[in-house]
Amino acid sequence: MLDPNDNSKTAMVAAINGLLADHFALYVKTKNFHWHVKGPRFRDLHLLFDEQALAIQGQIDAIGERARKLGGDTITSIGMIAQHTQVKNQDSASLSAEEMIAELRDDNQRMVDRLKSMKETAEQAGDNATDGLIDDWTDMAEERVWFLNSLLQG
């Protein structure tokens, strides 16, 4: 159980839950774009978006379990995801491929920024395990940014 007097661990669990919310929201958005992309690059983007969505989905359980290993609770509902995510909602099914790519790039870059800001929180909590995972998750998000950004460069 999380010690309520340990502010550094409480802050770490809160940061992890924000990251967890971002992953859920980004997964849904990436799948939305996977389903709705159109145009001459349909096949390539359809496959890329699916590949990225699966990678994001693959991180969700590890992130949630990290909060539990620290003795905290995880987000428990769609409402909590909406409350804690930095990923902007996107209900449109008619964005251009370039708009989709740019939006996913920007969302993934915000995730990179969130992850980098979590390093200090992990250090303050003395949480070496989360610190190491943050490095891995940052690398994965940076790769998505790189791929998406490369598609926008002509």
C-alpha positions, -999 to 999 in steps of 0.1 A, spaced: 0 0 0 12 35 -8 23 54 22 3 87 22 32 105 39 56 96 11 50 126 -12 76 115 -37 60 80 -43 25 96 -44 38 120 -71 54 91 -90 21 72 -90 2 103 -102 27 108 -130 24 71 -140 -13 75 -141 -11 105 -164 12 85 -186 -12 56 -185 -41 79 -195 -20 93 -224 -13 58 -237 -50 48 -236 -61 80 -253 -33 78 -279 -41 42 -286 -77 51 -294 -67 81 -315 -42 61 -335 -67 33 -342 -92 60 -353 -67 73 -378 -59 37 -388 -95 31 -396 -102 64 -413 -71 73 -433 -77 78 -470 -56 88 -500 -28 76 -522 -7 65 -492 -36 46 -476 -20 12 -473 13 24 -459 -4 47 -434 -30 22 -425 -3 -3 -416 19 23 -398 -9 35 -377 -18 -1 -368 18 -9 -359 21 22 -337 -13 15 -320 -2 -20 -312 31 -7 -297 13 18 -276 -12 -8 -265 17 -31 -256 30 -6 -231 -3 0 -212 -2 -31 -190 34 -24 -179 26 12 -171 -4 2 -150 15 -25 -132 43 -1 -123 18 21 -104 5 -11 -86 41 -22 -78 46 12 -61 16 5 -39 -7 29 -57 -39 26 -76 -43 31 -113 -69 50 -133 -101 30 -133 -124 45 -160 -128 63 -193 -136 94 -173 -103 92 -154 -85 87 -187 -101 119 -200 -93 137 -168 -56 128 -168 -45 127 -204 -27 154 -223 -38 139 -257 -63 161 -274 -96 145 -283 -102 140 -320 -137 129 -331 -133 136 -368 -132 107 -393 -124 130 -422 -90 145 -415 -65 144 -443 -36 120 -440 -12 149 -434 -34 162 -406 -35 128 -390 2 124 -392 9 158 -378 -16 153 -349 -1 120 -340 34 134 -342 25 162 -319 7 139 -294 37 116 -293 60 146 -288 39 157 -258 43 121 -245 81 124 -249 80 157 -230 58 141 -202 82 111 -200 113 133 -197 96 154 -170 90 121 -151 127 114 -147 131 139 -119 100 125 -102 115 90 -103 148 102 -90 131 120 -61 112 89 -53 144 68 -55 125 47 -80 153 32 -102 130 6 -119 106 33 -131 135 55 -141 148 27 -164 114 20 -179 110 57 -186 141 56 -208 126 27 -228 92 43 -231 108 76 -242 128 58 -269 97 42 -282 78 75 -283 107 93 -299 108 66 -326 71 72 -334 78 110 -335 107 104 -359 87 82 -382 57 105 -383 79 136 -387 98 120 -416 65 114 -434 57 151 -433 91 162 -447 91 164 -485 
